[in-house]
Amino acid sequence: MKQETQNRIIIDKNICHGKPCIKGTRIMVTNILSLMAGGYDIPKILAYYPELTGEDVKAAIEYILETIEGEEVHLLQPLR
């Protein structure tokens, strides 16, 4: 994980059941992703969560990208 992302994203079993969150908040990375999927851009996300910064949102996106890049795909059935 990049240092900037590491400084902004925390995983603590005592906060939001261990889901990745923005440090110092209880805002989960998935909350940010859900807003983006709903059409929110960064300025609108910052208006919705004024305690966040643009760098927090970018770190959440980076965290998601790093997580997806590290995934391994295992097919359960052969493709037809």
C-alpha positions in Angstrom: 0.0 0.0 0.0 1.3 3.4 -0.9 2.4 5.6 2.1 -0.2 8.3 1.4 -3.0 5.6 1.4 -1.5 4.0 4.4 -1.6 7.2 6.4 -5.3 7.8 5.6 -6.9 4.4 5.6 -7.1 2.3 8.7 -8.4 -1.2 9.5 -9.2 -1.6 13.2 -11.4 -4.5 14.4 -12.9 -2.0 17.0 -14.0 0.5 14.3 -16.8 -0.3 11.9 -16.2 -4.1 12.4 -12.8 -3.9 10.9 -13.9 -2.5 7.6 -11.4 0.0 5.9 -12.2 3.5 7.1 -10.8 7.0 6.6 -8.5 7.6 9.6 -10.1 9.7 12.4 -13.6 9.0 11.1 -16.1 6.2 10.9 -16.5 6.7 7.2 -15.8 3.5 5.4 -14.1 3.2 2.1 -17.2 1.4 0.8 -19.4 4.5 1.7 -17.2 6.6 -0.6 -17.4 4.0 -3.4 -21.2 3.8 -3.0 -21.5 7.6 -3.4 -19.3 7.5 -6.5 -21.3 4.6 -8.0 -24.4 6.8 -7.4 -22.9 9.6 -9.5 -21.2 11.7 -6.8 -18.0 13.4 -7.8 -15.3 14.5 -5.3 -16.7 18.0 -4.6 -20.2 16.4 -3.9 -18.7 13.8 -1.7 -16.8 16.5 0.3 -20.1 18.4 0.7 -21.8 15.2 2.0 -18.9 14.4 4.3 -17.4 17.8 5.2 -14.9 16.2 7.6 -13.1 14.6 4.6 -10.5 16.1 2.4 -10.0 15.5 -1.3 -6.9 13.6 -0.3 -9.0 11.3 1.8 -11.3 10.5 -1.1 -8.3 9.9 -3.4 -6.8 7.6 -0.8 -10.0 5.6 -0.7 -10.0 5.2 -4.4 -6.3 4.2 -4.4 -7.1 1.6 -1.6 -9.8 0.1 -3.8 -7.6 0.0 -6.8 -4.7 -1.6 -4.9 -7.2 -4.2 -3.4 -8.6 -5.1 -6.8 -5.2 -5.3 -8.5 -4.1 -7.8 -5.8 -7.0 -10.1 -6.4 -6.7 -13.6 -7.9 -9.5 -14.9 -10.0 -10.3 -18.6 -9.6 -12.9 -20.0 -12.0 -15.2 -22.5 -10.4 -16.5 -23.8 -13.7 -14.9 -23.8 -17.1 -16.0 -21.0 -19.4 -18.3 -22.1 -22.2 
